């Protein structure tokens, strides 16, 4: 889906709405940019933080296990 954007004098641009929507992006999301040897730029959306995952694996009635006791 080729789309265009304009670079401002401050080096800012807007990610087109259809791309933001397709990626499920919301205000405050972070991205990484990687410049490839062929001058292609790869943008990746950084999704979630470890803090957001806290408690997601909790199961009622189960005791927590210290990190040191987890097997690798």
N, C-alpha and C positions, 0 to 999 in steps of 0.2 A: 504494500500500500504506500506508494510514494507520496509524500507530502512535503511542502516547503515551509520554512520558517525564516525569520529575519533576525540577524544578530544586531543588537543595539550597540551604541557607542561604549556602554559599560560592559560589553561582553556577555550580555544576557540574551536569552531567547525563550520562546514559549513552546513547550511540547504540544503538538497539535492534539485537539480534543479526542479525535478518534483513536490516537495512539494511547493517550492517557486512559481512556475508557477500556481499550483492549487489554492493557496491562493491569487494570484495576488500581491505578495510581490515585492517591489522595494527597491533599496538602500536607506537607511535612515529610513525605517520603523522600528517601535519599537514593542517589544513583551513583554508580561508578562509571567512568569513561576510560576506555582502553584504546590507545592508538596502535593500530596494526601496521606491519611493515609496508603494506600496499596503500597506506593513507586512509584506510577504512577506519571509522570510529565505531566501537561497540559500546553501547550504553546498556547497563544492567541495573534494574531496580533492586535495591537492597530491601528485602522483605523482613519485617519484624525484628525484634531484638530478643535476646535471651530472657530479659525481664518479662516480656509479654508471654513467654511460655511457662512461667512459674505457676505451678499448680495444675497444669493441664494433664499430667499423668496420675493425679491423685485418684485413688479408688477407695471408696468408703470401707472402713473396717481394716484396711491394710496399714501396717506401720511403715513409717519412712525409713529409708536405708541411708546411712551416711555415705558420702561420696567415696571415702576410703575403702568401703566394703564392696563396692561395685566391681564386677569382673570386667576385664577389658577384652 
